[in-house]
Amino acid sequence: MSVLEKVKATLGAYGENDVRSVLHDDHEIIRKLAKELAETDSAARRKSVLRELKPFLTAHSRSEEAAVYAPLMELRNSLDSRQAGNEGMVEHNLADIVVQRLANTADASSDMWRAHAKVLHEALEHHIKEEEGKMFEEIGEHFSEEEREAMAARFIAGKEKLLKPARQKPAPRKRAVAASA
């Protein structure tokens, strides 16, 4: 890695179209939502935050796996890059499991729901910190500016494609209750 890339990685100073900047912006949204999910006291608000977090996190994860992790895992000359990609895939899978458990638990005020939300928040914080350190360094070391911009474009396109169906879902209709005579 060039000295300039090391400085950029340390400072987190990337070009606007660099995949690392795009990922960082998403990470900030994920951090905010995960923190609120874990800390809010209202069960209704928890469910609302989960409805917002789940499709966003899923689209982010699948797009990142395709646009970033896959190229990292294809680098035969870099064990660190392959490990970063593989570890990221495993961490995404674990987050998917916890998010699905939250979605399948009806009582958002239960102790178990709260425990899952807290663990998810902590796991995402760890994952993001590791990714923005080690993985971002690997991206800077092994991919040119043009390649990083192409990764960003693929990531954004993939995420938008996955989010589009979630945005188009009609709101659930309330069933009319027939008045009894």
N, C-alpha and C positions, 0 to 999 in steps of 0.2 A: 504494500500500500504506500502510496506517495505520502510525503509529509503533509501536503495540503489536504489529502483525504483523511489523514489521521486527525488533523485539526478540526475539519468539518465534522467528523464523527464525534469528537470530544465535545464540541460546542453545539452539535445538533443543527448546524447551519448548512442546509441543503438548498439547492435551487427549487423554485416553486413546482417545477414539473418532475422533479426527482421522486422516485417511488418512495423514498424514505420520508419526504415531506408529506406526501399523500397519506401514507400509513400513519404517520404521527398525528395528523389531523383527525383521522378516524379513531385513533387510540384515545384522544382527548374526549371524544364523545362517549366512547365505551367506558372510560374511567368514570365519567360523570354519572352515567346511567347506573353502572354497577354499584357505585358508592350510594346513590340514592336508594337503589333496590335494597341494599343491606342496612341502611340507616333510617329509612322512613318508618314512622309508627303506624301509619294508616294502611290497613289491609287492602282497601280499594286502590290506594295510590300504588302500592307494591304491584298489584296486578296490572295496573295501567303502565307502569314503568317496564314491567316484563314484556307486555305487548309491544312496546317500542324497542326494547333491547333485543329481543329474540330474533326478529327478521334482520335487523341491522348487523348483529354479531354474526349470524349465520352467513349472510351475504359477504361480509368482510372476510370471514374465515375461508370460505370456499374460493373466493377470488384471490386472496393472498396465497393460498395453497397452489393455485394454478399459475399465477403470474410471478410469484417470488420463490416459494419453497421448491417447486419442481425444478427451476433452473439451478438453484443452489444444490439440490440433491444430484444433479447431473454433472457437477464439477468433480471429475475423477481425481484431479490433482489437489483437492482440498478436503481433508477429513473434517476440519472445523466447519466448513460450509455444509457438508452433507449432514453432520450431526445437528447443526442449527436447524436445517430444514426438517429433519426427522423428528427432533424434539418438539418443534413447533406443531407438527402434525399431531403428535400424541397429545400435546396440551390442548389443541383445538378439539380433539375428540373428547377429552375429559370435560371441557367446558360444555360441549354439546349435551353430554349426559346429564350434567347438573342442571342446565337450562331446561331440558326436557322433564326432569323430575319436578322442577318448580312449576312448569306448565301443567303437569299432571296432578299436582296437589291442589285440591279445591280450597283448603283453608289457609289463606295467606297470612293468617294471624297465628298459626301454630308454631311451636318451638322448632319443629323439624324444618318448616318452610324458612324460618329465620336463619337456621343453621346452614341450610343450603345456600341461601342468598349471601351470607357472610363468607362462606368458603369460596363461592364463585367470585366474589369481589376480591378476596385475597389472591386467588389463583390468577385472575386476570391482571392484577397489579404486578405480580411476579412475572408473568408471561410478557407483559408489555415492557417492563424494565429490562428483561433479558434480551428481548427482541431489539429494542432500541439501542442496546449496547453491542453485544456480540454479533447479532445478525446484521445490523446496519453496517458494522465494520466489514463484515464479509462481503456484503453487497458492494461497498465502496472499493474494496480491494480487487474484486474479480469482474466487475462490470463497468463498462465505460459510461460516460454521461448519456450517450445516445441509447445505450441498452437500458439504463435506469429509467430514462424517460419513456421508452417503449414498454417497460414493465409497468410503469404508472398508468399508461394508457390502457393496457390490457386489464390491469386491476380495476380501474374505474369502469370500463365497459362491462366487465364480468359482474361487478357489484351492482351496477345499474340494471343489468338484465335480470339478476336474481331479485332485486327489490321491486321491480316493476309489477310482478303479479301480486305482491303483498300490498302495494299501494292501490291496486285496482279492485281489491276485494270489497264487495258491498258490505255495509254495516249490517250486523245481524239484526234481523227483524224481530220485534217483540210479538209474541203470540197474543192475540186478542182473547180475553177471558169472557166467555159468554155469561151474561147476567142471568142468574136463576130467578124464576118467577115466584 
